[in-house]
């Protein structure tokens, strides 16, 4: 499992990333060109990442408990 600080740094490592509060102030949104690709909830120790249908299928095939 990845620690919150590492997930945060990874999200900010992409080009043109901006960070802002999501709907809840406790949740951070990471965006590229105004589109959210990940959210980070530090309180719940959870990061949500947007995946394409193909990527979702790959992860589910590998381990159907990850999605």
C-alpha positions as CSV (number, residue, x, y, z in Angstrom):
1,X,0.0,0.0,0.0
2,X,1.2,3.5,-0.8
3,X,1.3,6.1,2.0
4,X,-0.7,9.3,1.5
5,X,2.4,11.5,1.0
6,X,3.7,9.3,-1.8
7,X,0.3,9.3,-3.5
8,X,0.2,13.1,-3.2
9,X,3.6,13.5,-4.7
10,X,2.8,11.1,-7.6
11,X,-0.3,13.0,-8.5
12,X,1.6,16.3,-8.6
13,X,4.4,14.7,-10.7
14,X,2.3,14.9,-13.9
15,X,2.7,17.8,-16.3
16,X,0.3,20.7,-15.9
17,X,-1.3,19.4,-12.8
18,X,-3.3,21.7,-10.6
19,X,-4.6,20.9,-7.1
20,X,-7.7,22.3,-5.5
21,X,-10.4,21.4,-3.0
22,X,-12.9,19.0,-4.3
23,X,-16.6,19.3,-3.3
24,X,-15.5,18.6,0.3
25,X,-12.7,20.8,1.7
26,X,-11.1,17.6,3.2
27,X,-10.8,16.1,-0.3
28,X,-8.2,17.3,-2.7
29,X,-8.7,17.2,-6.5
30,X,-5.9,16.8,-9.0
31,X,-6.7,18.2,-12.5
32,X,-5.0,18.5,-15.9
33,X,-6.6,21.1,-18.2
34,X,-9.5,21.5,-15.8
35,X,-10.4,17.7,-15.7
36,X,-10.1,15.7,-12.5
37,X,-8.0,12.6,-12.9
38,X,-7.7,11.8,-9.1
39,X,-9.0,12.8,-5.7
40,X,-7.3,12.3,-2.4
41,X,-9.1,12.0,0.9
42,X,-6.4,12.1,3.6
43,X,-8.9,11.6,6.5
44,X,-10.1,8.3,5.0
45,X,-6.6,7.4,3.6
46,X,-8.0,6.9,0.1
47,X,-7.1,8.0,-3.3
48,X,-9.5,7.6,-6.3
49,X,-8.0,7.6,-9.8
50,X,-10.0,7.9,-13.0
51,X,-9.3,5.0,-15.4
52,X,-10.3,4.3,-18.9
53,X,-12.7,1.4,-19.6
54,X,-9.7,-0.6,-20.9
55,X,-7.6,0.1,-17.8
56,X,-10.5,-0.9,-15.5
57,X,-10.8,-4.2,-17.4
58,X,-7.1,-4.9,-17.0
59,X,-7.2,-4.2,-13.3
60,X,-10.3,-6.3,-12.8
61,X,-8.8,-9.2,-14.8
62,X,-5.7,-9.0,-12.6
63,X,-7.6,-8.7,-9.3
64,X,-11.3,-8.1,-9.3
65,X,-11.2,-6.8,-5.7
66,X,-9.3,-3.6,-6.7
67,X,-12.3,-1.9,-8.3
